[in-house]
Amino acid sequence: MKKELYCGFDYAKFNKIRDILDMEGISHKYKIVDSSNRTELVMAGLRSLHSNMAKQYYIFVSDKDFEKAVCLIKKL
């Protein structure tokens, strides 16, 4: 099983977390959701959607590594 460690719009934080996990040897997977081309955003009147919120970043780690990973990124 995997657990979601991070979900957010901050690309720099996403990369910092991945770097920490790599340095600690914690296996992880990630997903990037790009919503910049979704027509429903324009139709909903969200044309002013800030460009740094166009992509949402997710990082997942295994159940066994979750607690350690949470402790490692707590201060970010």
All heavy atoms as a GROMACS GRO file, in nm:
protein
  624
    1MET      N    1   0.083  -0.119   0.000
    1MET     CA    2   0.000   0.000   0.000
    1MET      C    3   0.088   0.125   0.000
    1MET      O    4   0.197   0.125   0.054
    1MET     CB    5  -0.084   0.004   0.127
    1MET     CG    6  -0.218  -0.068   0.130
    1MET     SD    7  -0.323  -0.052  -0.008
    1MET     CE    8  -0.443   0.060   0.053
    2LYS      N    9   0.032   0.231  -0.054
    2LYS     CA   10   0.104   0.357  -0.050
    2LYS      C   11   0.016   0.463   0.014
    2LYS      O   12  -0.107   0.454   0.011
    2LYS     CB   13   0.148   0.399  -0.190
    2LYS     CG   14   0.035   0.424  -0.287
    2LYS     CD   15   0.089   0.459  -0.424
    2LYS     CE   16  -0.027   0.478  -0.521
    2LYS     NZ   17   0.017   0.517  -0.651
    3LYS      N   18   0.081   0.561   0.074
    3LYS     CA   19   0.010   0.671   0.138
    3LYS      C   20   0.055   0.802   0.076
    3LYS      O   21   0.171   0.817   0.036
    3LYS     CB   22   0.040   0.675   0.288
    3LYS     CG   23  -0.028   0.566   0.367
    3LYS     CD   24  -0.011   0.594   0.515
    3LYS     CE   25  -0.093   0.497   0.596
    3LYS     NZ   26  -0.084   0.526   0.739
    4GLU      N   27  -0.036   0.897   0.073
    4GLU     CA   28  -0.006   1.028   0.018
    4GLU      C   29   0.073   1.108   0.123
    4GLU      O   30   0.024   1.136   0.231
    4GLU     CB   31  -0.135   1.101  -0.016
    4GLU     CG   32  -0.114   1.234  -0.081
    4GLU     CD   33  -0.246   1.301  -0.112
    4GLU    OE1   34  -0.317   1.253  -0.204
    4GLU    OE2   35  -0.278   1.398  -0.042
    5LEU      N   36   0.194   1.143   0.087
    5LEU     CA   37   0.281   1.220   0.175
    5LEU      C   38   0.264   1.369   0.152
    5LEU      O   39   0.267   1.450   0.244
    5LEU     CB   40   0.426   1.180   0.153
    5LEU     CG   41   0.531   1.254   0.234
    5LEU    CD1   42   0.516   1.223   0.382
    5LEU    CD2   43   0.670   1.219   0.185
    6TYR      N   44   0.247   1.407   0.027
    6TYR     CA   45   0.237   1.549  -0.008
    6TYR      C   46   0.137   1.568  -0.120
    6TYR      O   47   0.132   1.490  -0.214
    6TYR     CB   48   0.374   1.603  -0.052
    6TYR     CG   49   0.369   1.746  -0.100
    6TYR    CD1   50   0.357   1.851  -0.010
    6TYR    CD2   51   0.376   1.776  -0.235
    6TYR    CE1   52   0.350   1.982  -0.054
    6TYR    CE2   53   0.371   1.909  -0.279
    6TYR     CZ   54   0.358   2.010  -0.188
    6TYR     OH   55   0.351   2.140  -0.231
    7CYS      N   56   0.061   1.674  -0.108
    7CYS     CA   57  -0.029   1.719  -0.213
    7CYS      C   58  -0.028   1.870  -0.207
    7CYS      O   59  -0.061   1.929  -0.104
    7CYS     CB   60  -0.170   1.665  -0.190
    7CYS     SG   61  -0.291   1.734  -0.304
    8GLY      N   62   0.015   1.934  -0.315
    8GLY     CA   63   0.020   2.080  -0.314
    8GLY      C   64   0.055   2.138  -0.448
    8GLY      O   65   0.074   2.066  -0.546
    9PHE      N   66   0.068   2.270  -0.452
    9PHE     CA   67   0.095   2.342  -0.575
    9PHE      C   68   0.237   2.399  -0.581
    9PHE      O   69   0.274   2.461  -0.680
    9PHE     CB   70  -0.005   2.458  -0.589
    9PHE     CG   71  -0.147   2.412  -0.600
    9PHE    CD1   72  -0.230   2.410  -0.489
    9PHE    CD2   73  -0.198   2.367  -0.721
    9PHE    CE1   74  -0.361   2.368  -0.497
    9PHE    CE2   75  -0.330   2.324  -0.731
    9PHE     CZ   76  -0.411   2.324  -0.619
   10ASP      N   77   0.315   2.377  -0.477
   10ASP     CA   78   0.449   2.436  -0.466
   10ASP      C   79   0.553   2.342  -0.528
   10ASP      O   80   0.591   2.241  -0.468
   10ASP     CB   81   0.479   2.461  -0.319
   10ASP     CG   82   0.607   2.538  -0.296
   10ASP    OD1   83   0.698   2.531  -0.381
   10ASP    OD2   84   0.617   2.604  -0.191
   11TYR      N   85   0.599   2.380  -0.647
   11TYR     CA   86   0.696   2.297  -0.720
   11TYR      C   87   0.829   2.286  -0.645
   11TYR      O   88   0.889   2.179  -0.639
   11TYR     CB   89   0.718   2.353  -0.860
   11TYR     CG   90   0.812   2.272  -0.944
   11TYR    CD1   91   0.776   2.144  -0.988
   11TYR    CD2   92   0.935   2.324  -0.983
   11TYR    CE1   93   0.862   2.070  -1.066
   11TYR    CE2   94   1.022   2.249  -1.062
   11TYR     CZ   95   0.984   2.122  -1.103
   11TYR     OH   96   1.070   2.048  -1.180
   12ALA      N   97   0.873   2.395  -0.584
   12ALA     CA   98   1.000   2.394  -0.511
   12ALA      C   99   0.991   2.299  -0.391
   12ALA      O  100   1.084   2.220  -0.366
   12ALA     CB  101   1.037   2.534  -0.465
   13LYS      N  102   0.881   2.304  -0.317
   13LYS     CA  103   0.863   2.216  -0.202
   13LYS      C  104   0.854   2.070  -0.248
   13LYS      O  105   0.910   1.980  -0.185
   13LYS     CB  106   0.738   2.255  -0.124
   13LYS     CG  107   0.720   2.179   0.005
   13LYS     CD  108   0.605   2.236   0.088
   13LYS     CE  109   0.594   2.163   0.219
   13LYS     NZ  110   0.487   2.218   0.303
   14PHE      N  111   0.782   2.046  -0.355
   14PHE     CA  112   0.772   1.913  -0.415
   14PHE      C  113   0.911   1.856  -0.443
   14PHE      O  114   0.942   1.743  -0.406
   14PHE     CB  115   0.689   1.925  -0.544
   14PHE     CG  116   0.690   1.805  -0.634
   14PHE    CD1  117   0.615   1.693  -0.603
   14PHE    CD2  118   0.763   1.806  -0.753
   14PHE    CE1  119   0.614   1.582  -0.689
   14PHE    CE2  120   0.761   1.697  -0.838
   14PHE     CZ  121   0.687   1.585  -0.806
   15ASN      N  122   0.997   1.937  -0.502
   15ASN     CA  123   1.134   1.891  -0.532
   15ASN      C  124   1.218   1.872  -0.407
   15ASN      O  125   1.296   1.778  -0.399
   15ASN     CB  126   1.202   1.987  -0.629
   15ASN     CG  127   1.159   1.962  -0.772
   15ASN    OD1  128   1.138   1.849  -0.812
   15ASN    ND2  129   1.144   2.069  -0.848
   16LYS      N  130   1.202   1.960  -0.308
   16LYS     CA  131   1.276   1.945  -0.182
   16LYS      C  132   1.240   1.813  -0.114
   16LYS      O  133   1.326   1.742  -0.064
   16LYS     CB  134   1.247   2.061  -0.087
   16LYS     CG  135   1.317   2.189  -0.121
   16LYS     CD  136   1.281   2.297  -0.022
   16LYS     CE  137   1.331   2.432  -0.067
   16LYS     NZ  138   1.286   2.540   0.022
   17ILE      N  139   1.110   1.784  -0.111
   17ILE     CA  140   1.065   1.660  -0.048
   17ILE      C  141   1.123   1.540  -0.122
   17ILE      O  142   1.174   1.446  -0.060
   17ILE     CB  143   0.911   1.653  -0.044
   17ILE    CG1  144   0.858   1.760   0.052
   17ILE    CG2  145   0.864   1.514  -0.003
   17ILE    CD1  146   0.707   1.779   0.046
   18ARG      N  147   1.118   1.542  -0.253
   18ARG     CA  148   1.172   1.431  -0.331
   18ARG      C  149   1.322   1.416  -0.308
   18ARG      O  150   1.374   1.304  -0.298
   18ARG     CB  151   1.142   1.451  -0.480
   18ARG     CG  152   0.993   1.435  -0.509
   18ARG     CD  153   0.962   1.426  -0.655
   18ARG     NE  154   1.026   1.307  -0.708
   18ARG     CZ  155   1.088   1.303  -0.826
   18ARG    NH1  156   1.093   1.409  -0.903
   18ARG    NH2  157   1.143   1.192  -0.867
   19ASP      N  158   1.394   1.527  -0.299
   19ASP     CA  159   1.538   1.521  -0.271
   19ASP      C  160   1.566   1.457  -0.136
   19ASP      O  161   1.656   1.374  -0.122
   19ASP     CB  162   1.600   1.661  -0.276
   19ASP     CG  163   1.611   1.717  -0.417
   19ASP    OD1  164   1.598   1.640  -0.514
   19ASP    OD2  165   1.631   1.840  -0.429
   20ILE      N  166   1.489   1.497  -0.034
   20ILE     CA  167   1.506   1.440   0.100
   20ILE      C  168   1.480   1.290   0.098
   20ILE      O  169   1.557   1.211   0.155
   20ILE     CB  170   1.414   1.511   0.202
   20ILE    CG1  171   1.462   1.654   0.227
   20ILE    CG2  172   1.406   1.433   0.333
   20ILE    CD1  173   1.363   1.741   0.304
   21LEU      N  174   1.372   1.250   0.034
   21LEU     CA  175   1.340   1.108   0.026
   21LEU      C  176   1.449   1.030  -0.046
   21LEU      O  177   1.488   0.921  -0.003
   21LEU     CB  178   1.205   1.088  -0.045
   21LEU     CG  179   1.082   1.146   0.027
   21LEU    CD1  180   0.958   1.132  -0.059
   21LEU    CD2  181   1.062   1.082   0.162
   22ASP      N  182   1.502   1.087  -0.153
   22ASP     CA  183   1.612   1.023  -0.226
   22ASP      C  184   1.736   1.008  -0.137
   22ASP      O  185   1.799   0.903  -0.134
   22ASP     CB  186   1.649   1.102  -0.352
   22ASP     CG  187   1.548   1.083  -0.465
   22ASP    OD1  188   1.473   0.983  -0.463
   22ASP    OD2  189   1.546   1.169  -0.554
   23MET      N  190   1.771   1.116  -0.064
   23MET     CA  191   1.889   1.112   0.022
   23MET      C  192   1.875   1.008   0.133
   23MET      O  193   1.972   0.948   0.174
   23MET     CB  194   1.916   1.250   0.084
   23MET     CG  195   1.974   1.350  -0.014
   23MET     SD  196   2.029   1.506   0.062
   23MET     CE  197   1.885   1.560   0.147
   24GLU      N  198   1.752   0.988   0.180
   24GLU     CA  199   1.726   0.893   0.288
   24GLU      C  200   1.697   0.752   0.237
   24GLU      O  201   1.674   0.661   0.315
   24GLU     CB  202   1.610   0.942   0.374
   24GLU     CG  203   1.640   1.068   0.450
   24GLU     CD  204   1.747   1.049   0.556
   24GLU    OE1  205   1.753   0.940   0.617
   24GLU    OE2  206   1.825   1.143   0.578
   25GLY      N  207   1.697   0.736   0.105
   25GLY     CA  208   1.674   0.605   0.046
   25GLY      C  209   1.530   0.557   0.058
   25GLY      O  210   1.504   0.436   0.057
   26ILE      N  211   1.437   0.650   0.066
   26ILE     CA  212   1.295   0.615   0.076
   26ILE      C  213   1.234   0.614  -0.064
   26ILE      O  214   1.231   0.717  -0.132
   26ILE     CB  215   1.220   0.713   0.168
   26ILE    CG1  216   1.275   0.704   0.310
   26ILE    CG2  217   1.070   0.685   0.165
   26ILE    CD1  218   1.216   0.804   0.407
   27SER      N  219   1.187   0.499  -0.102
   27SER     CA  220   1.124   0.483  -0.233
   27SER      C  221   0.992   0.561  -0.236
   27SER      O  222   0.916   0.559  -0.138
   27SER     CB  223   1.100   0.334  -0.259
   27SER     OG  224   1.036   0.317  -0.382
   28HIS      N  225   0.968   0.627  -0.346
   28HIS     CA  226   0.845   0.705  -0.358
   28HIS      C  227   0.801   0.714  -0.504
   28HIS      O  228   0.879   0.692  -0.595
   28HIS     CB  229   0.864   0.846  -0.301
   28HIS     CG  230   0.970   0.925  -0.371
   28HIS    ND1  231   1.105   0.906  -0.348
   28HIS    CD2  232   0.962   1.021  -0.465
   28HIS    CE1  233   1.174   0.989  -0.424
   28HIS    NE2  234   1.089   1.059  -0.496
   29LYS      N  235   0.676   0.746  -0.520
   29LYS     CA  236   0.620   0.770  -0.652
   29LYS      C  237   0.555   0.908  -0.648
   29LYS      O  238   0.520   0.958  -0.542
   29LYS     CB  239   0.516   0.664  -0.688
   29LYS     CG  240   0.576   0.525  -0.698
   29LYS     CD  241   0.482   0.432  -0.771
   29LYS     CE  242   0.539   0.292  -0.779
   29LYS     NZ  243   0.643   0.276  -0.874
   30TYR      N  244   0.540   0.967  -0.766
   30TYR     CA  245   0.477   1.098  -0.769
   30TYR      C  246   0.382   1.108  -0.888
   30TYR      O  247   0.388   1.029  -0.981
   30TYR     CB  248   0.581   1.210  -0.774
   30TYR     CG  249   0.664   1.212  -0.900
   30TYR    CD1  250   0.623   1.287  -1.010
   30TYR    CD2  251   0.782   1.140  -0.909
   30TYR    CE1  252   0.699   1.289  -1.126
   30TYR    CE2  253   0.858   1.142  -1.024
   30TYR     CZ  254   0.816   1.217  -1.132
   30TYR     OH  255   0.890   1.219  -1.246
   31LYS      N  256   0.294   1.206  -0.878
   31LYS     CA  257   0.199   1.233  -0.984
   31LYS      C  258   0.185   1.384  -0.996
   31LYS      O  259   0.181   1.454  -0.895
   31LYS     CB  260   0.064   1.169  -0.950
   31LYS     CG  261  -0.045   1.194  -1.052
   31LYS     CD  262  -0.171   1.113  -1.022
   31LYS     CE  263  -0.249   1.171  -0.909
   31LYS     NZ  264  -0.383   1.112  -0.891
   32ILE      N  265   0.178   1.432  -1.120
   32ILE     CA  266   0.157   1.574  -1.145
   32ILE      C  267   0.029   1.587  -1.226
   32ILE      O  268   0.016   1.527  -1.332
   32ILE     CB  269   0.276   1.636  -1.222
   32ILE    CG1  270   0.405   1.618  -1.141
   32ILE    CG2  271   0.248   1.784  -1.252
   32ILE    CD1  272   0.531   1.656  -1.217
   33VAL      N  273  -0.064   1.666  -1.173
   33VAL     CA  274  -0.191   1.687  -1.242
   33VAL      C  275  -0.191   1.829  -1.297
   33VAL      O  276  -0.183   1.926  -1.222
   33VAL     CB  277  -0.310   1.667  -1.145
   33VAL    CG1  278  -0.442   1.695  -1.216
   33VAL    CG2  279  -0.308   1.527  -1.088
   34ASP      N  280  -0.199   1.839  -1.428
   34ASP     CA  281  -0.198   1.969  -1.497
   34ASP      C  282  -0.342   2.007  -1.530
   34ASP      O  283  -0.405   1.944  -1.613
   34ASP     CB  284  -0.114   1.960  -1.623
   34ASP     CG  285  -0.096   2.093  -1.693
   34ASP    OD1  286  -0.162   2.192  -1.652
   34ASP    OD2  287  -0.017   2.100  -1.788
   35SER      N  288  -0.390   2.109  -1.465
   35SER     CA  289  -0.528   2.153  -1.489
   35SER      C  290  -0.535   2.278  -1.576
   35SER      O  291  -0.641   2.337  -1.589
   35SER     CB  292  -0.599   2.177  -1.356
   35SER     OG  293  -0.532   2.278  -1.284
   36SER      N  294  -0.426   2.317  -1.637
   36SER     CA  295  -0.424   2.441  -1.714
   36SER      C  296  -0.507   2.434  -1.842
   36SER      O  297  -0.548   2.535  -1.895
   36SER     CB  298  -0.280   2.479  -1.750
   36SER     OG  299  -0.221   2.379  -1.831
   37ASN      N  300  -0.537   2.315  -1.890
   37ASN     CA  301  -0.613   2.302  -2.013
   37ASN      C  302  -0.758   2.260  -1.991
   37ASN      O  303  -0.828   2.230  -2.086
   37ASN     CB  304  -0.545   2.200  -2.106
   37ASN     CG  305  -0.412   2.250  -2.154
   37ASN    OD1  306  -0.395   2.369  -2.173
   37ASN    ND2  307  -0.317   2.161  -2.173
   38ARG      N  308  -0.802   2.257  -1.870
   38ARG     CA  309  -0.938   2.213  -1.841
   38ARG      C  310  -1.038   2.324  -1.874
   38ARG      O  311  -1.032   2.433  -1.819
   38ARG     CB  312  -0.952   2.173  -1.695
   38ARG     CG  313  -0.873   2.048  -1.665
   38ARG     CD  314  -0.905   2.001  -1.528
   38ARG     NE  315  -0.825   1.882  -1.501
   38ARG     CZ  316  -0.816   1.826  -1.383
   38ARG    NH1  317  -0.881   1.877  -1.281
   38ARG    NH2  318  -0.744   1.719  -1.366
   39THR      N  319  -1.128   2.295  -1.964
   39THR     CA  320  -1.227   2.395  -2.006
   39THR      C  321  -1.320   2.435  -1.893
   39THR      O  322  -1.368   2.548  -1.890
   39THR     CB  323  -1.308   2.345  -2.125
   39THR    OG1  324  -1.370   2.222  -2.090
   39THR    CG2  325  -1.223   2.327  -2.247
   40GLU      N  326  -1.347   2.345  -1.800
   40GLU     CA  327  -1.439   2.380  -1.692
   40GLU      C  328  -1.383   2.492  -1.604
   40GLU      O  329  -1.458   2.565  -1.542
   40GLU     CB  330  -1.478   2.258  -1.608
   40GLU     CG  331  -1.366   2.185  -1.543
   40GLU     CD  332  -1.313   2.068  -1.625
   40GLU    OE1  333  -1.337   2.061  -1.745
   40GLU    OE2  334  -1.245   1.983  -1.565
   41LEU      N  335  -1.250   2.508  -1.600
   41LEU     CA  336  -1.193   2.618  -1.523
   41LEU      C  337  -1.230   2.752  -1.585
   41LEU      O  338  -1.266   2.846  -1.516
   41LEU     CB  339  -1.040   2.605  -1.514
   41LEU     CG  340  -0.988   2.489  -1.430
   41LEU    CD1  341  -0.836   2.485  -1.437
   41LEU    CD2  342  -1.032   2.503  -1.286
   42VAL      N  343  -1.222   2.760  -1.716
   42VAL     CA  344  -1.256   2.884  -1.786
   42VAL      C  345  -1.406   2.908  -1.776
   42VAL      O  346  -1.452   3.019  -1.749
   42VAL     CB  347  -1.212   2.878  -1.934
   42VAL    CG1  348  -1.259   3.000  -2.010
   42VAL    CG2  349  -1.061   2.865  -1.943
   43MET      N  350  -1.483   2.802  -1.794
   43MET     CA  351  -1.629   2.816  -1.788
   43MET      C  352  -1.676   2.857  -1.649
   43MET      O  353  -1.777   2.923  -1.634
   43MET     CB  354  -1.695   2.685  -1.831
   43MET     CG  355  -1.674   2.655  -1.977
   43MET     SD  356  -1.734   2.492  -2.025
   43MET     CE  357  -1.909   2.512  -2.000
   44ALA      N  358  -1.603   2.820  -1.548
   44ALA     CA  359  -1.640   2.856  -1.411
   44ALA      C  360  -1.595   2.996  -1.375
   44ALA      O  361  -1.615   3.041  -1.263
   44ALA     CB  362  -1.579   2.755  -1.314
   45GLY      N  363  -1.532   3.064  -1.466
   45GLY     CA  364  -1.490   3.201  -1.442
   45GLY      C  365  -1.360   3.211  -1.366
   45GLY      O  366  -1.332   3.312  -1.303
   46LEU      N  367  -1.279   3.108  -1.371
   46LEU     CA  368  -1.152   3.109  -1.298
   46LEU      C  369  -1.036   3.146  -1.390
   46LEU      O  370  -0.928   3.094  -1.378
   46LEU     CB  371  -1.128   2.971  -1.235
   46LEU     CG  372  -1.230   2.930  -1.130
   46LEU    CD1  373  -1.202   2.789  -1.082
   46LEU    CD2  374  -1.231   3.025  -1.014
   47ARG      N  375  -1.060   3.239  -1.477
   47ARG     CA  376  -0.954   3.280  -1.571
   47ARG      C  377  -0.834   3.338  -1.498
   47ARG      O  378  -0.724   3.338  -1.548
   47ARG     CB  379  -1.007   3.383  -1.669
   47ARG     CG  380  -1.106   3.327  -1.766
   47ARG     CD  381  -1.160   3.437  -1.854
   47ARG     NE  382  -1.272   3.386  -1.930
   47ARG     CZ  383  -1.277   3.383  -2.060
   47ARG    NH1  384  -1.179   3.433  -2.130
   47ARG    NH2  385  -1.381   3.335  -2.123
   48SER      N  386  -0.856   3.387  -1.380
   48SER     CA  387  -0.747   3.446  -1.304
   48SER      C  388  -0.670   3.342  -1.224
   48SER      O  389  -0.589   3.377  -1.138
   48SER     CB  390  -0.800   3.554  -1.210
   48SER     OG  391  -0.885   3.496  -1.115
   49LEU      N  392  -0.694   3.214  -1.252
   49LEU     CA  393  -0.621   3.109  -1.183
   49LEU      C  394  -0.472   3.138  -1.194
   49LEU      O  395  -0.418   3.153  -1.303
   49LEU     CB  396  -0.653   2.973  -1.246
   49LEU     CG  397  -0.586   2.852  -1.184
   49LEU    CD1  398  -0.640   2.829  -1.044
   49LEU    CD2  399  -0.610   2.729  -1.270
   50HIS      N  400  -0.408   3.150  -1.081
   50HIS     CA  401  -0.266   3.182  -1.079
   50HIS      C  402  -0.188   3.072  -1.147
   50HIS      O  403  -0.216   2.954  -1.128
   50HIS     CB  404  -0.221   3.201  -0.933
   50HIS     CG  405  -0.096   3.278  -0.920
   50HIS    ND1  406   0.026   3.218  -0.922
   50HIS    CD2  407  -0.074   3.411  -0.907
   50HIS    CE1  408   0.120   3.311  -0.910
   50HIS    NE2  409   0.061   3.427  -0.900
   51SER      N  410  -0.091   3.108  -1.228
   51SER     CA  411  -0.019   3.009  -1.309
   51SER      C  412   0.052   2.904  -1.224
   51SER      O  413   0.069   2.792  -1.267
   51SER     CB  414   0.082   3.079  -1.400
   51SER     OG  415   0.179   3.146  -1.322
   52ASN      N  416   0.093   2.939  -1.101
   52ASN     CA  417   0.160   2.838  -1.019
   52ASN      C  418   0.062   2.741  -0.956
   52ASN      O  419   0.103   2.648  -0.888
   52ASN     CB  420   0.250   2.903  -0.913
   52ASN     CG  421   0.171   2.972  -0.804
   52ASN    OD1  422   0.053   2.994  -0.816
   52ASN    ND2  423   0.240   3.009  -0.699
   53MET      N  424  -0.066   2.761  -0.978
   53MET     CA  425  -0.166   2.667  -0.927
   53MET      C  426  -0.224   2.582  -1.040
   53MET      O  427  -0.320   2.510  -1.021
   53MET     CB  428  -0.277   2.742  -0.854
   53MET     CG  429  -0.228   2.804  -0.725
   53MET     SD  430  -0.359   2.882  -0.630
   53MET     CE  431  -0.447   2.740  -0.573
   54ALA      N  432  -0.164   2.592  -1.158
   54ALA     CA  433  -0.212   2.513  -1.271
   54ALA      C  434  -0.173   2.367  -1.257
   54ALA      O  435  -0.237   2.280  -1.314
   54ALA     CB  436  -0.157   2.570  -1.402
   55LYS      N  437  -0.067   2.341  -1.181
   55LYS     CA  438  -0.023   2.203  -1.162
   55LYS      C  439  -0.027   2.167  -1.014
   55LYS      O  440   0.015   2.245  -0.929
   55LYS     CB  441   0.120   2.184  -1.214
   55LYS     CG  442   0.128   2.196  -1.365
   55LYS     CD  443   0.266   2.167  -1.415
   55LYS     CE  444   0.267   2.182  -1.566
   55LYS     NZ  445   0.400   2.163  -1.621
   56GLN      N  446  -0.080   2.050  -0.988
   56GLN     CA  447  -0.086   2.001  -0.850
   56GLN      C  448   0.006   1.880  -0.841
   56GLN      O  449   0.002   1.792  -0.927
   56GLN     CB  450  -0.228   1.964  -0.813
   56GLN     CG  451  -0.246   1.938  -0.666
   56GLN     CD  452  -0.392   1.938  -0.625
   56GLN    OE1  453  -0.482   1.935  -0.707
   56GLN    NE2  454  -0.416   1.942  -0.496
   57TYR      N  455   0.087   1.877  -0.735
   57TYR     CA  456   0.190   1.775  -0.718
   57TYR      C  457   0.154   1.682  -0.604
   57TYR      O  458   0.111   1.727  -0.498
   57TYR     CB  459   0.324   1.842  -0.690
   57TYR     CG  460   0.363   1.943  -0.796
   57TYR    CD1  461   0.336   2.078  -0.779
   57TYR    CD2  462   0.422   1.901  -0.914
   57TYR    CE1  463   0.369   2.170  -0.877
   57TYR    CE2  464   0.454   1.993  -1.012
   57TYR     CZ  465   0.428   2.127  -0.993
   57TYR     OH  466   0.459   2.217  -1.092
   58TYR      N  467   0.173   1.553  -0.627
   58TYR     CA  468   0.147   1.450  -0.527
   58TYR      C  469   0.271   1.364  -0.510
   58TYR      O  470   0.338   1.332  -0.609
   58TYR     CB  471   0.034   1.357  -0.571
   58TYR     CG  472  -0.100   1.423  -0.588
   58TYR    CD1  473  -0.134   1.485  -0.707
   58TYR    CD2  474  -0.192   1.421  -0.485
   58TYR    CE1  475  -0.258   1.544  -0.723
   58TYR    CE2  476  -0.317   1.480  -0.500
   58TYR     CZ  477  -0.349   1.541  -0.620
   58TYR     OH  478  -0.472   1.600  -0.636
   59ILE      N  479   0.300   1.324  -0.386
   59ILE     CA  480   0.408   1.230  -0.357
   59ILE      C  481   0.351   1.121  -0.269
   59ILE      O  482   0.281   1.149  -0.170
   59ILE     CB  483   0.528   1.298  -0.287
   59ILE    CG1  484   0.586   1.408  -0.374
   59ILE    CG2  485   0.635   1.194  -0.253
   59ILE    CD1  486   0.695   1.489  -0.308
   60PHE      N  487   0.382   0.997  -0.304
   60PHE     CA  488   0.334   0.882  -0.231
   60PHE      C  489   0.451   0.798  -0.182
   60PHE      O  490   0.551   0.784  -0.255
   60PHE     CB  491   0.246   0.794  -0.321
   60PHE     CG  492   0.131   0.867  -0.383
   60PHE    CD1  493   0.141   0.924  -0.509
   60PHE    CD2  494   0.011   0.879  -0.314
   60PHE    CE1  495   0.035   0.991  -0.566
   60PHE    CE2  496  -0.096   0.946  -0.370
   60PHE     CZ  497  -0.084   1.003  -0.497
   61VAL      N  498   0.440   0.746  -0.062
   61VAL     CA  499   0.541   0.655  -0.008
   61VAL      C  500   0.469   0.530   0.045
   61VAL      O  501   0.348   0.531   0.067
   61VAL     CB  502   0.624   0.720   0.105
   61VAL    CG1  503   0.704   0.838   0.053
   61VAL    CG2  504   0.537   0.762   0.221
   62SER      N  505   0.546   0.426   0.070
   62SER     CA  506   0.487   0.302   0.122
   62SER      C  507   0.442   0.323   0.267
   62SER      O  508   0.492   0.411   0.337
   62SER     CB  509   0.586   0.188   0.114
   62SER     OG  510   0.693   0.211   0.203
   63ASP      N  511   0.350   0.239   0.310
   63ASP     CA  512   0.302   0.244   0.448
   63ASP      C  513   0.418   0.235   0.548
   63ASP      O  514   0.421   0.308   0.647
   63ASP     CB  515   0.206   0.129   0.476
   63ASP     CG  516   0.068   0.152   0.417
   63ASP    OD1  517   0.037   0.266   0.383
   63ASP    OD2  518  -0.007   0.054   0.405
   64LYS      N  519   0.512   0.145   0.520
   64LYS     CA  520   0.620   0.123   0.616
   64LYS      C  521   0.714   0.243   0.628
   64LYS      O  522   0.778   0.261   0.731
   64LYS     CB  523   0.699  -0.003   0.580
   64LYS     CG  524   0.782   0.006   0.454
   64LYS     CD  525   0.860  -0.123   0.432
   64LYS     CE  526   0.947  -0.116   0.309
   64LYS     NZ  527   1.058  -0.024   0.320
   65ASP      N  528   0.722   0.327   0.526
   65ASP     CA  529   0.810   0.444   0.528
   65ASP      C  530   0.738   0.574   0.562
   65ASP      O  531   0.802   0.678   0.576
   65ASP     CB  532   0.879   0.461   0.391
   65ASP     CG  533   0.978   0.351   0.362
   65ASP    OD1  534   1.044   0.304   0.457
   65ASP    OD2  535   0.991   0.312   0.244
   66PHE      N  536   0.607   0.568   0.574
   66PHE     CA  537   0.529   0.690   0.589
   66PHE      C  538   0.568   0.772   0.712
   66PHE      O  539   0.593   0.892   0.701
   66PHE     CB  540   0.379   0.657   0.592
   66PHE     CG  541   0.292   0.779   0.596
   66PHE    CD1  542   0.274   0.858   0.484
   66PHE    CD2  543   0.229   0.816   0.714
   66PHE    CE1  544   0.194   0.971   0.488
   66PHE    CE2  545   0.149   0.929   0.719
   66PHE     CZ  546   0.131   1.006   0.606
   67GLU      N  547   0.572   0.712   0.828
   67GLU     CA  548   0.603   0.786   0.952
   67GLU      C  549   0.741   0.850   0.946
   67GLU      O  550   0.759   0.965   0.986
   67GLU     CB  551   0.590   0.695   1.074
   67GLU     CG  552   0.448   0.651   1.104
   67GLU     CD  553   0.352   0.767   1.128
   67GLU    OE1  554   0.393   0.866   1.191
   67GLU    OE2  555   0.238   0.758   1.082
   68LYS      N  556   0.839   0.777   0.896
   68LYS     CA  557   0.974   0.831   0.883
   68LYS      C  558   0.975   0.950   0.787
   68LYS      O  559   1.035   1.053   0.814
   68LYS     CB  560   1.071   0.724   0.834
   68LYS     CG  561   1.213   0.773   0.820
   68LYS     CD  562   1.307   0.664   0.773
   68LYS     CE  563   1.448   0.718   0.758
   68LYS     NZ  564   1.541   0.616   0.709
   69ALA      N  565   0.904   0.935   0.674
   69ALA     CA  566   0.899   1.042   0.575
   69ALA      C  567   0.832   1.167   0.632
   69ALA      O  568   0.878   1.279   0.608
   69ALA     CB  569   0.828   0.993   0.449
   70VAL      N  570   0.725   1.149   0.705
   70VAL     CA  571   0.655   1.262   0.767
   70VAL      C  572   0.750   1.337   0.860
   70VAL      O  573   0.756   1.460   0.859
   70VAL     CB  574   0.529   1.215   0.843
   70VAL    CG1  575   0.474   1.325   0.933
   70VAL    CG2  576   0.422   1.167   0.746
   71CYS      N  577   0.824   1.264   0.940
   71CYS     CA  578   0.921   1.328   1.033
   71CYS      C  579   1.029   1.404   0.957
   71CYS      O  580   1.069   1.513   0.999
   71CYS     CB  581   0.986   1.223   1.123
   71CYS     SG  582   0.872   1.156   1.246
   72LEU      N  583   1.074   1.349   0.846
   72LEU     CA  584   1.181   1.412   0.769
   72LEU      C  585   1.138   1.544   0.704
   72LEU      O  586   1.217   1.636   0.691
   72LEU     CB  587   1.232   1.317   0.661
   72LEU     CG  588   1.311   1.198   0.709
   72LEU    CD1  589   1.332   1.098   0.595
   72LEU    CD2  590   1.446   1.243   0.764
   73ILE      N  591   1.012   1.554   0.664
   73ILE     CA  592   0.968   1.675   0.593
   73ILE      C  593   0.890   1.771   0.682
   73ILE      O  594   0.845   1.875   0.636
   73ILE     CB  595   0.885   1.639   0.469
   73ILE    CG1  596   0.750   1.578   0.508
   73ILE    CG2  597   0.962   1.549   0.376
   73ILE    CD1  598   0.651   1.575   0.392
   74LYS      N  599   0.876   1.738   0.807
   74LYS     CA  600   0.794   1.818   0.898
   74LYS      C  601   0.835   1.964   0.903
   74LYS      O  602   0.751   2.052   0.916
   74LYS     CB  603   0.802   1.758   1.039
   74LYS     CG  604   0.691   1.798   1.129
   74LYS     CD  605   0.700   1.721   1.259
   74LYS     CE  606   0.567   1.650   1.278
   74LYS     NZ  607   0.562   1.572   1.399
   75LYS      N  608   0.963   1.994   0.892
   75LYS     CA  609   1.012   2.132   0.907
   75LYS      C  610   1.011   2.211   0.777
   75LYS      O  611   1.048   2.328   0.779
   75LYS     CB  612   1.153   2.128   0.966
   75LYS     CG  613   1.156   2.073   1.106
   75LYS     CD  614   1.294   2.069   1.163
   75LYS     CE  615   1.291   2.008   1.301
   75LYS     NZ  616   1.422   1.998   1.360
   76LEU      N  617   0.967   2.153   0.670
   76LEU     CA  618   0.963   2.227   0.543
   76LEU      C  619   0.848   2.324   0.537
   76LEU      O  620   0.746   2.311   0.588
   76LEU     CB  621   0.953   2.132   0.424
   76LEU     CG  622   1.075   2.045   0.396
   76LEU    CD1  623   1.050   1.956   0.276
   76LEU    CD2  624   1.198   2.130   0.370
   0.00000   0.00000   0.00000
